[in-house]
Amino acid sequence: MFVDIVKIRVQAGRGGDGAVSFHREKYVAAGGPDGGDGGRGGNVVFLADNHMSSLMDFRYTRKYVAGNGENGRGARCYGKSGKDVVVKVPRGTLIREAKSGALIKDLSDNEPFIVAHGGRGGWGNSHFANAQRQVPRFAHPGLPGEEFELILELKLLADVGLIGFPNVGKSTLLSVISAARPKIANYHFTTLVPNLGVVAVDETTSFVAADIPGLIEGAGEGAGLGHYFLRHVERCRLLLHLVDVSGIEGRDPIEDFETINRELAVYSEALSKRPQIVVANKTDMIQDEEAFHRFRAYIEELGLPYFEISAATTAGVREVVRAAAQKLSELPPVIVFESEYVPPVIDEGASREVEITVEEGVYYVEGTWLERLIQSTNFTDYESRMFFDKTLREAGVYDKLEEMGISEGDTVDVEGYQFDYVV
């Protein structure tokens, strides 16, 4: 089964907690604090894999979690970093942030990309020793890792896209010019998934061609299979627009040509301006000579490159291949989409913004940094409590409380921990 769009969740590892430890050794007096730092949490890393052709694997595994960092230990032993999780995806996969739809990364190169970074490890108590605080009995906890809900969208990497109505001979042409073996039959929508093939022009020149499932009128707005697979045409540098000129199905080739181009324009203005080579196919079985000659004159008037072939008999096919290779040599490389995702700025400690509200005589103090301060405080230890008090005072929390009219004995709630206010 071909799957080209999925939603998954990724979660980087949490940093390990810092250790509270003191050096104890015979004949060594007042060894002092020696708690080590926690290890950094593991990252979630994405990597393009040339051996994958769809996102099928992600239908069964939807959550990817990296390892947590180890906690610090005594003797200034730092915790081990958490294990990274490497997620392999087909080359050409777009990674989007699910909520905003913003593009985070276009995985079209060979470089691994960190989508979710692991949390920083917490400091051990050895960091908090100074002349006034010689026996710190507290340490910092590790920070949580980044977590995202992502949309993975595959857009095939191909130089040339074969487009046109169903049953115009796209799959047959791909099978003739490459080693690809798509399903071929004489009925509409034989091709249900895109097929890729490497086309060898000569010993030094080749390109990748993609057979896109047939488009119909309304495809740009979601009708039929076309809208579902139009994303795979977006990267193509050149389009081979196949038109059935035999007249067997009673359609007007000019009308078919214009319909497909309208659908490209509805889906993407940039796609409608992509260079095209018009390929009149099934010339070995023409039943409406007038429509055939009228189509040729119409394309020549537009000034587009025009070739007449029979994919079934291979007549004229080599000329189209050489023309496509020549045109590709003049065009820029395959499109790589630029990132548009702006990550939120997360300040791990410098920001001291708080919000204070009063409800039924209780002063509620809230701030993103307060939770971490609470976690790192040992309220049974005097010096740890003094460090907590000093941090709140330096952040201006006491000044704001007094401006709001707090009185001695009033209750202050800091992230769920309640204290009596003492002047």
C-alpha positions as CSV (number, residue, x, y, z in Angstrom):
1,M,0.0,0.0,0.0
2,F,1.2,3.5,-0.9
3,V,0.9,6.0,2.0
4,D,2.1,9.5,1.5
5,I,0.7,11.5,4.5
6,V,0.5,10.5,8.2
7,K,0.3,12.2,11.6
8,I,2.7,11.1,14.4
9,R,3.9,12.3,17.8
10,V,7.5,12.6,18.8
11,Q,8.9,13.2,22.3
12,A,12.5,13.9,23.2
13,G,13.9,12.6,26.5
14,R,13.8,14.4,29.8
15,G,17.1,15.5,31.3
16,G,18.3,13.7,34.3
17,D,18.1,15.2,37.8
18,G,21.1,16.7,39.5
19,A,22.4,14.8,42.6
20,V,22.6,15.9,46.2
21,S,25.7,14.3,47.6
22,F,28.6,15.1,49.9
23,H,32.2,13.8,49.7
24,R,33.0,11.4,52.5
25,E,36.4,10.0,52.8
26,K,38.6,8.9,55.7
27,Y,41.0,11.6,56.8
28,V,39.3,14.1,54.6
29,A,37.5,16.7,56.7
30,A,34.6,18.7,55.3
31,G,34.7,17.1,51.9
32,G,32.0,19.3,50.6
33,P,29.2,18.9,48.1
34,D,30.0,16.7,45.1
35,G,26.7,16.0,43.4
36,G,27.0,15.5,39.7
37,D,24.7,16.9,36.9
38,G,22.0,14.9,35.2
39,G,22.5,13.8,31.6
40,R,20.8,15.4,28.7
41,G,17.7,13.7,27.3
42,G,17.9,12.0,24.0
43,N,16.9,13.7,20.7
44,V,14.4,12.6,18.1
45,V,16.3,12.6,14.8
46,F,14.9,12.2,11.3
47,L,17.0,10.7,8.4
48,A,16.2,10.3,4.7
49,D,16.4,6.7,3.6
50,N,16.7,5.9,-0.2
51,H,15.3,2.4,0.4
52,M,11.9,3.7,1.5
53,S,9.3,4.6,-1.0
54,S,6.2,5.4,1.2
55,L,5.2,6.2,4.7
56,M,3.5,2.8,5.2
57,D,5.5,2.0,8.4
58,F,4.0,5.0,10.2
59,R,0.5,3.6,10.0
60,Y,1.4,1.1,12.8
61,T,3.8,3.2,14.9
62,R,2.6,6.6,15.6
63,K,4.7,7.7,18.7
64,Y,8.4,8.0,18.9
65,V,10.0,8.6,22.3
66,A,13.7,9.2,23.0
67,G,15.5,8.0,26.2
68,N,15.7,10.1,29.3
69,G,19.0,11.2,30.7
70,E,20.4,9.5,33.7
71,N,20.4,11.2,37.1
72,G,23.7,12.6,38.4
73,R,25.6,10.7,41.2
74,G,28.1,11.5,43.9
75,A,31.8,12.1,43.3
76,R,30.7,14.6,40.6
77,C,29.6,11.8,38.3
78,Y,27.5,13.1,35.5
79,G,24.5,11.1,34.3
80,K,24.7,9.5,30.9
81,S,22.8,11.2,28.1
82,G,19.6,9.6,26.9
83,K,19.6,7.5,23.8
84,D,18.5,9.2,20.6
85,V,15.7,7.8,18.5
86,V,16.4,7.8,14.7
87,V,13.3,7.9,12.5
88,K,13.9,7.0,8.9
89,V,11.6,8.4,6.2
90,P,11.6,8.4,2.4
91,R,13.7,11.0,0.7
92,G,11.5,14.0,-0.1
93,T,9.4,13.8,3.1
94,L,8.2,17.2,4.5
95,I,7.9,17.5,8.2
96,R,5.2,19.9,9.4
97,E,4.1,21.0,12.8
98,A,0.5,19.6,13.0
99,K,-1.2,22.5,14.7
100,S,0.0,25.3,12.5
101,G,0.8,23.3,9.4
102,A,4.2,25.2,9.2
103,L,7.0,23.4,7.4
104,I,9.8,22.4,9.8
105,K,12.1,20.6,7.4
106,D,12.2,19.2,3.8
107,L,14.2,16.0,4.1
108,S,15.8,16.0,0.7
109,D,19.4,15.7,1.7
110,N,21.6,13.2,3.5
111,E,22.0,15.1,6.8
112,P,20.2,13.9,9.9
113,F,17.9,16.5,11.3
114,I,16.9,16.9,15.0
115,V,13.2,17.6,15.2
116,A,12.8,17.4,19.0
117,H,15.7,18.2,21.3
118,G,16.2,16.5,24.6
119,G,15.9,18.4,27.9
120,R,18.9,19.7,29.7
121,G,20.2,17.8,32.7
122,G,19.7,19.4,36.1
123,W,22.7,20.8,38.1
124,G,24.0,18.8,41.1
125,N,24.4,20.5,44.4
126,S,28.1,21.1,43.8
127,H,27.1,24.1,41.6
128,F,25.4,25.8,44.5
129,A,28.2,25.9,47.1
130,N,29.6,29.3,48.0
131,A,31.1,31.0,51.0
132,Q,27.6,31.6,52.6
133,R,26.0,28.3,51.5
134,Q,28.6,25.7,52.2
135,V,26.3,22.7,52.5
136,P,23.6,23.0,49.8
137,R,21.1,20.2,50.2
138,F,19.3,20.8,47.0
139,A,19.8,20.3,43.2
140,H,18.0,21.1,40.0
141,P,15.7,18.6,38.3
142,G,16.2,17.9,34.6
143,L,14.1,19.8,32.0
144,P,11.5,18.0,29.9
145,G,12.3,17.3,26.2
146,E,10.5,18.9,23.3
147,E,7.3,17.2,22.2
148,F,5.5,17.7,18.9
149,E,2.6,16.4,16.9
150,L,3.8,16.2,13.3
151,I,2.4,15.7,9.8
152,L,4.7,13.8,7.5
153,E,4.0,14.5,3.9
154,L,5.8,12.7,1.1
155,K,6.5,14.6,-2.1
156,L,8.4,12.4,-4.5
157,L,11.8,13.6,-5.8
158,A,11.6,13.4,-9.5
159,D,13.0,15.5,-12.3
160,V,10.2,14.8,-14.8
161,G,6.5,14.3,-14.1
162,L,4.2,12.5,-16.6
163,I,0.8,14.1,-16.4
164,G,-2.4,13.8,-18.4
165,F,-5.9,12.2,-18.4
166,P,-6.4,8.6,-17.3
167,N,-5.5,6.0,-19.9
168,V,-3.4,8.3,-22.1
169,G,-0.3,6.0,-21.9
170,K,1.8,7.5,-19.1
171,S,2.5,4.1,-17.5
172,T,3.3,2.5,-20.9
173,L,5.8,5.3,-21.6
174,L,7.4,5.0,-18.2
175,S,7.8,1.2,-18.8
176,V,9.5,1.9,-22.2
177,I,12.0,4.6,-21.1
178,S,13.0,3.0,-17.7
179,A,13.2,-0.2,-15.8
180,A,10.0,0.6,-13.9
181,R,7.2,-1.9,-14.3
182,P,3.9,-0.2,-13.4
183,K,0.6,-1.9,-13.9
184,I,-0.6,-1.4,-17.5
185,A,-4.2,-2.1,-18.7
186,N,-6.7,-0.5,-21.0
187,Y,-9.0,1.0,-18.5
188,H,-9.1,4.3,-16.5
189,F,-7.3,4.6,-13.2
190,T,-5.1,1.6,-13.8
191,T,-2.4,3.6,-12.0
192,L,-3.5,4.1,-8.4
193,V,-0.1,5.2,-6.9
194,P,2.8,7.2,-8.3
195,N,5.6,5.2,-10.0
196,L,9.2,6.2,-10.3
197,G,11.7,5.2,-12.9
198,V,15.3,6.1,-13.7
199,V,15.7,7.0,-17.4
200,A,19.2,6.5,-18.8
201,V,19.8,8.9,-21.7
202,D,23.4,7.9,-22.3
203,E,26.4,6.6,-20.3
204,T,26.7,9.9,-18.4
205,T,23.1,11.3,-18.4
206,S,20.0,10.1,-16.6
207,F,17.0,11.5,-14.8
208,V,14.1,10.3,-12.6
209,A,10.6,10.3,-14.1
210,A,7.4,9.9,-12.1
211,D,4.1,8.5,-13.5
212,I,1.4,10.4,-11.7
213,P,-2.1,8.8,-11.5
214,G,-4.5,10.3,-14.1
215,L,-6.0,13.7,-13.5
216,I,-9.7,14.5,-14.3
217,E,-11.7,17.7,-14.4
218,G,-12.0,19.1,-10.8
219,A,-8.8,17.4,-9.6
220,G,-7.3,20.7,-8.4
221,E,-10.3,21.0,-6.1
222,G,-10.2,17.4,-4.9
223,A,-12.1,15.4,-7.4
224,G,-10.9,11.9,-8.2
225,L,-7.4,10.7,-7.4
226,G,-5.7,13.7,-8.9
227,H,-5.8,16.0,-6.0
228,Y,-4.4,13.4,-3.7
229,F,-1.3,12.9,-5.8
230,L,-0.8,16.4,-7.3
231,R,1.7,17.0,-4.4
232,H,4.1,14.7,-6.1
233,V,4.2,16.9,-9.2
234,E,5.2,20.0,-7.3
235,R,8.9,19.0,-7.2
236,C,9.2,18.1,-10.8
237,R,11.4,20.5,-12.9
238,L,9.7,19.5,-16.1
239,L,6.3,18.1,-17.1
240,L,5.7,15.7,-20.0
241,H,2.1,16.4,-20.8
242,L,0.7,13.3,-22.6
243,V,-2.4,13.7,-24.7
244,D,-4.4,10.9,-26.4
245,V,-4.7,12.0,-30.0
246,S,-6.1,8.8,-31.4
247,G,-9.8,9.8,-30.9
248,I,-10.7,6.3,-29.8
249,E,-12.5,7.6,-26.7
250,G,-14.2,10.4,-28.5
251,R,-12.5,13.2,-26.5
252,D,-11.1,16.4,-28.0
253,P,-7.3,16.5,-27.4
254,I,-7.3,20.4,-27.2
255,E,-10.0,20.3,-24.5
256,D,-8.1,17.6,-22.6
257,F,-4.9,19.6,-22.7
258,E,-6.6,22.8,-21.5
259,T,-8.5,20.9,-18.7
260,I,-5.3,19.5,-17.2
261,N,-3.6,22.9,-17.3
262,R,-6.6,24.5,-15.6
263,E,-6.4,21.9,-12.8
264,L,-2.6,22.5,-12.3
265,A,-3.4,26.2,-12.0
266,V,-6.2,25.6,-9.4
267,Y,-3.8,23.5,-7.3
268,S,-0.8,25.7,-7.6
269,E,0.0,28.8,-9.6
270,A,3.7,27.9,-9.6
271,L,2.9,24.4,-10.9
272,S,0.9,25.9,-13.8
273,K,4.1,27.8,-14.9
274,R,6.3,24.7,-14.8
275,P,8.0,24.0,-18.2
276,Q,6.1,21.5,-20.3
277,I,6.8,19.2,-23.3
278,V,3.6,18.2,-25.0
279,V,3.6,14.6,-26.1
280,A,0.9,13.4,-28.6
281,N,0.5,9.7,-27.9
282,K,-1.2,6.8,-29.7
283,T,-0.4,8.2,-33.1
284,D,-0.3,4.6,-34.4
285,M,-4.1,4.3,-34.1
286,I,-5.5,7.7,-35.1
287,Q,-9.2,7.6,-35.9
288,D,-9.9,11.3,-36.1
289,E,-7.4,12.9,-38.4
290,E,-9.0,16.3,-38.3
291,A,-8.8,16.6,-34.5
292,F,-5.2,15.3,-34.6
293,H,-4.1,18.0,-37.1
294,R,-6.0,20.7,-35.2
295,F,-4.3,19.8,-32.0
296,R,-0.8,19.9,-33.6
297,A,-1.6,23.4,-35.0
298,Y,-2.9,24.5,-31.6
299,I,0.3,23.5,-29.7
300,E,2.6,24.9,-32.4
301,E,0.7,28.2,-32.1
302,L,1.3,28.2,-28.3
303,G,5.1,27.7,-29.0
304,L,5.4,24.7,-26.8
305,P,7.9,21.8,-27.5
306,Y,5.8,19.2,-29.3
307,F,6.4,15.5,-30.1
308,E,4.3,12.7,-31.6
309,I,4.9,9.2,-30.3
310,S,3.5,5.8,-29.9
311,A,4.5,4.5,-26.5
312,A,3.1,1.1,-27.4
313,T,5.5,0.7,-30.4
314,T,8.2,3.1,-29.0
315,A,8.0,5.2,-32.2
316,G,9.4,8.7,-31.4
317,V,10.1,7.9,-27.8
318,R,13.9,8.4,-27.9
319,E,13.5,11.9,-29.3
320,V,11.2,12.8,-26.4
321,V,13.8,11.4,-23.9
322,R,16.6,13.4,-25.4
323,A,14.5,16.6,-25.5
324,A,13.6,16.1,-21.9
325,A,17.3,15.6,-20.9
326,Q,18.3,18.7,-22.9
327,K,15.6,20.8,-21.2
328,L,16.6,19.5,-17.8
329,S,20.2,20.6,-18.3
330,E,18.9,24.2,-18.6
331,L,16.7,24.1,-15.5
332,P,17.5,24.6,-11.8
333,P,17.8,21.6,-9.5
334,V,14.9,19.8,-8.0
335,I,12.9,22.1,-5.7
336,V,13.7,21.9,-2.0
337,F,11.0,23.7,0.1
338,E,12.3,26.2,2.7
339,S,11.4,25.9,6.4
340,E,8.7,28.3,7.6
341,Y,8.4,27.1,11.2
342,V,9.4,29.5,13.9
343,P,10.1,27.7,17.1
344,P,8.8,29.3,20.3
345,V,11.5,31.0,22.4
346,I,11.9,29.0,25.6
347,D,14.0,30.7,28.3
348,E,15.1,28.0,30.7
349,G,15.8,30.4,33.6
350,A,16.4,34.0,32.7
351,S,12.7,35.0,32.5
352,R,11.2,35.8,35.8
353,E,7.7,36.9,34.7
354,V,4.9,36.0,37.2
355,E,1.2,36.5,37.3
356,I,-0.5,37.1,40.7
357,T,-4.2,36.8,41.2
358,V,-6.3,37.0,44.4
359,E,-9.2,34.6,45.1
360,E,-11.0,34.4,48.5
361,G,-8.0,36.0,50.3
362,V,-5.4,33.6,48.7
363,Y,-2.6,35.1,46.6
364,Y,-1.9,32.8,43.6
365,V,1.6,33.2,42.1
366,E,2.1,31.6,38.7
367,G,5.0,31.6,36.3
368,T,6.6,29.0,33.9
369,W,9.9,29.1,35.8
370,L,8.3,28.6,39.3
371,E,7.5,24.9,38.8
372,R,11.2,24.1,38.3
373,L,12.2,26.2,41.3
374,I,9.7,24.3,43.4
375,Q,11.0,20.9,42.2
376,S,14.6,21.9,43.0
377,T,13.8,23.1,46.6
378,N,14.2,20.9,49.6
379,F,11.8,22.5,52.1
380,T,13.2,20.4,55.0
381,D,16.6,22.1,54.6
382,Y,17.1,25.7,55.9
383,E,19.6,26.7,53.2
384,S,17.4,25.3,50.4
385,R,14.5,27.3,51.8
386,M,16.7,30.5,51.9
387,F,17.7,29.9,48.3
388,F,14.0,29.7,47.4
389,D,13.2,32.8,49.3
390,K,16.1,34.8,47.8
391,T,15.0,33.8,44.2
392,L,11.5,35.0,44.8
393,R,12.7,38.2,46.3
394,E,15.1,38.9,43.4
395,A,12.3,38.2,40.9
396,G,10.3,40.9,42.4
397,V,7.5,38.6,43.7
398,Y,7.5,40.2,47.2
399,D,7.3,43.7,45.8
400,K,4.3,42.8,43.6
401,L,2.6,41.1,46.6
402,E,3.0,44.2,48.7
403,E,1.8,46.5,45.9
404,M,-1.4,44.4,45.8
405,G,-1.9,45.0,49.6
406,I,-0.9,41.6,51.1
407,S,-0.8,41.5,54.9
408,E,1.2,39.4,57.3
409,G,-0.4,36.0,57.8
410,D,-2.1,36.0,54.4
411,T,-1.8,32.8,52.4
412,V,0.4,32.7,49.3
413,D,0.0,29.8,46.8
414,V,3.1,29.2,44.6
415,E,2.4,26.5,42.0
416,G,0.2,24.5,44.5
417,Y,2.5,25.0,47.6
418,Q,0.9,27.3,50.2
419,F,2.8,29.5,52.6
420,D,2.0,32.2,55.2
421,Y,3.3,35.6,54.4
422,V,5.7,36.9,57.0
423,V,7.1,40.5,56.9
